[in-house]
């Protein structure tokens, strides 16, 4: 899912989702199979 899709479904701002995605990427809990799309590892 794209970060904007996640934000819309969760009902929160995209900026909050972007920060969470960055943190999860550092912890290697999510991966990006293609640009701007994320999935659980």
Secondary structure, 3 states (H helix, E strand, C coil): CCHHHHHHHHCCCHHHHHHHHHHHHHCCCEEEEECCEEEEC
